[in-house]
Amino acid sequence: MKALPVLDPKAAAIDVGGEKLHVSLAGDTPHVFGTFTGELERLRDWFKEQGVTSVALEATGAVRANCWPCATCKSRRRNPTG
């Protein structure tokens, strides 16, 4: 299988679970963070260290609301569909 090209090396993706967040930057091996406030703050700091400029969340249900306030870098753009 051919790998997809990286369009934005400063874009992160978060697979949101009830107890863990699997976070990948530009398609690298995912880093795992917890969902409690201290872990979300650690994720936020890691984003800043990496220079992350955009984040995509994948989640079902309401679990995404837990990570949104702490994980955002500077801007808080929301998906208008929910």
FENTA-V545966 format. One record per residue. SS is DSSP state (H for helix, E for strand, L for the rest). PSI is psi as a letter, one per 30 degrees, with the letter a starting at -180 (999 if undefined). BURIAL is + if it has 24 or more other C-alpha atoms within 12 Angstrom, else -. Layout:
<<SS	PSI	BURIAL> <SS	PSI	BURIAL>>
This chain:
<<L	k	-> <L	k	-> <L	k	-> <L	k	-> <L	k	-> <L	j	-> <L	e	-> <L	j	-> <L	f	-> <L	g	-> <E	k	+> <E	l	+> <E	k	+> <E	k	+> <E	j	+> <E	k	+> <L	l	+> <L	f	-> <L	f	-> <E	k	+> <E	k	+> <E	j	+> <E	k	+> <E	k	+> <E	j	+> <L	h	+> <L	g	-> <L	l	-> <L	k	-> <L	k	-> <E	k	-> <E	k	-> <E	l	+> <E	a	+> <L	g	+> <L	l	-> <H	e	-> <H	e	-> <H	e	-> <H	e	+> <H	e	-> <H	e	-> <H	e	+> <H	e	+> <H	e	-> <H	e	+> <H	e	+> <H	e	-> <H	e	-> <H	f	-> <L	h	-> <L	k	+> <L	f	+> <E	l	+> <E	k	+> <E	k	+> <E	k	+> <E	j	+> <L	l	-> <L	k	-> <H	a	-> <H	g	-> <H	f	-> <H	f	+> <H	f	-> <H	e	+> <H	f	+> <H	e	+> <H	e	-> <H	f	+> <H	f	+> <L	k	+> <L	c	+> <L	e	-> <L	l	-> <L	i	-> <L	k	-> <L	k	-> <L	k	-> <L	f	-> <L	g	-> <L	999	->>
